[in-house]
């Protein structure tokens, strides 16, 4: 994999490729972290860059996993009108309570 993967490159990857790259990146991050702790690695910015790259990979993996789950998820059995009902209050949600009380005034 290229030293810096763009988001577009990560999105273009298939899931097995992405998982393989994530494992390699996790190993690289661990090696750099130990190197910095043991004072063998002096470039701490490199560790930061690699951790951010790993975070981008994990974010993309989460996005792809969620898309797969949504594609295979069963449709909701709750009607749309029940979901959008403004009278249904969520306990502890002050912003919802405020908007309902303002519409009634």
N, C-alpha and C positions, 0 to 999 in steps of 0.2 A: 504494500500500500504506500502511496505517496506520503511524504512527511507531513503535509497538511491536507487533510481531506476537506473538501468543501461540502456544504450541506447537499448540494445537487448530486455530488458523487455518492454520498451516503444514501440518498433517496433512490438512486439508480441501482443500488446493490440488492441482490436477492437475500432473503433471510438467512440461509445457511452461510453465505459469504460474510454477511454482516456479523453473525455470531462468531465465526472464525476470527474475523478481524478484531472483534471486541475482546476475545480471549488473549490474542497477541498484544493488544493495547494494554490490557489489565496487567499482563506480565511486565511489559515495559515500564508502566507507571510504578509498579512495585519495586523493580530494580532501581529506578531513579530515586524513589523515596528512600530506600535503604542506602543508596550511595550518598545522598545528601545528609542523611542522619549520621553516617560513618565518616563524613567529611572527605569522601573519595570523589564525589561529584561536586563541582563548584558552581555549575550553571543551574541555579535554582529556577531561573525563568524557563528553562527547558522542561522542568518538572511541571510547572504551571501550564505551559502550552500543551503538554501531553495529557494532563488531567482534563483540560478543557476539551481536547479532541475526544477523549474517552466519554466525557459527559455528552457531547454531541452524538456519539454513537449510541449511547444508552437512550437518549431522547428519541432518536430515529427508530430504535428497536421498539420502544414503547408505542410510538405512533403506528408502526406497522402491525404490531400485535393487536392494538386496539382496533385497527381497521379490519383485521382478520376476524376478530371477535364480533364486530358489528355486522359483518357480512354473514356470519353464521348464527347470529342471535335471533331468537324468536321475536315476533312482533309483540308489543305491549298489549296486555288485555284490558288496560284501563283506558276509558274513552278520552278523547282529546278534550272535551268540554270539562271533564272532571279534573284533568291535569291543569287546565288554565283557569280554574275557578279562583277568583280573587278572595272569596270568603274563606278559603282553606288557609288557616293561619299555621305557621310553623312556630312552635314554642321557642321563645328566645330570639326570634328574628324581628328586631325592632324596626328595620327599614320596611319590611312588609306590613307591619302593624301601622306605621306612619302613613304609608301610601294608601292603605285601606281607609284609615280615618280621614284623610284629606279628601278622598273621593266622596265620602258620605257627608261632608260638611257643606 
